[in-house]
């Protein structure tokens, strides 16, 4: 199932690397809503996982409290605790993400080499057009 999640970062994304050197980050997005006018506000949390250069760029760009948009597929992860209890949760494995520009502004930088954050210089992204777009 594909989904788009919009909300605030609960904490800074945590960047780690697998044994093979692939970047991965995990974080939680929270959003609140009122089911109806008289109800108390409810908060919904969604755990998000990102891989590769997306994970590296996300960690270096967005911080706790900022409003983000993440798009990807929802997956159910199952595991067993040390005590033998079965657990499961749903999480979003993001294919793309960025700041929610309804609430903030952003400056976009284009990676000049393989897209790996921190290993190349960046420069502001300026699209090139053969003619004026408007």
N, C-alpha and C positions, 0 to 999 in steps of 0.2 A: 504494500500500500504506500503510495506517495503522499506526502504532506508538506505543508508550509507552516512553520512555527514562528510567531512573532512575540517578543516579550523582552524583559530586562534580564541581563546577566546577573545571576545570583552571586557569583564569585568570579574571580579571574579564571580564564581557561588555563588548564594545566597541561603543559606540553611534555610529552615523554617520547622515548624512542624504543622500538622493538629491538630484539637481539640482532635482527638483520639491518637495523639502522633506519627503518621507516618511521617518520614522525606521526604521532597520534595525539589528539587533545580531547579532553572531556570537560564538559561544563553543564550547567543547568540554566534553563531559561524559565522565568516565571511570568505569568500574566494574570491579571485579576478581572473579574466580571461580576455583574449582579444578575442572577437568573430572572429576577423581576424587580419592579420598582420598590417593593416593600422588603425584599430579602437582604440579608447581610451580604457584603462583598465576599466572594470566594476567590481563592488563589489556586491556580493550576501550575504544576511544575512538570517540565519535560527535560530529561537528560539527553544530551546531544554528544555524538562522537564524530570527529573529523579525522581524515587521514592525509598524509603527504603535504604538499606545499599549501593546500587549503588550511590545514591545521597550523602550520608555521606562520602563515600570513595572518590568520585570525588572531592568534596569541599576541602577535606584535602590533595589532591594530586596534583591538577592542578590549575594554576593561569593565570590571564590575560596575553594575548600575546602568550601563549604556543599553539602549534599546537596539535589538538586532532582529534580523529576519534570516531564518535558516530553512533551506529546502532540501528534501531528500526522501529516503524511504524509512518507514517505521518497521522496526524488527522487534521480535520478542526474544529476550535472552534468558536462558534457563541455567541454573547452577544449583549445586548442593553445598550447604554449609559444612563446617567441620563436624557439627553434631548430627549430620545426616538429614537435615531439614531441606526440603526442596523449595527453591525460591525462583521467581521470575519477575521480569519487568519489561516494559516497552521503552524503547529509546529511538531517537531519530539518528540515522546515519546520514549526515549531511553531504550533499554533492556541491552545494553552493551556499554562500552566506554573505552578509554585509550589514552595515548600519541601517537602521530604519530612519530614513531622511525626513520623515514627517516631524521628528522631534529633535533633530540635530543636523549638523552639516558635516561633510567629510572632504578630505583631500585625497585624491586617488593617485597612486604611484604605480608605474608599470615596471615590472622586474625586467632587467636587461639581459639576464642569462637564463639559466634553467628554471627560474621561478622559485628557487629555494631562498627563503628569507634569511637574511644575515650573511649570505655568501656572495651577494652581488650588490652593486650600487643601484639605487632606484632613482627615477626621474619622474616628474609629473607626466601623466598620460595625456597626450594631445592627439585626438583622432586625426588622421590624414584623409582629406577628401580630394578627388580629382577636380571637383568643382564645388561651388558653395552649396551646402546642403539645404539652404532655405532660400 
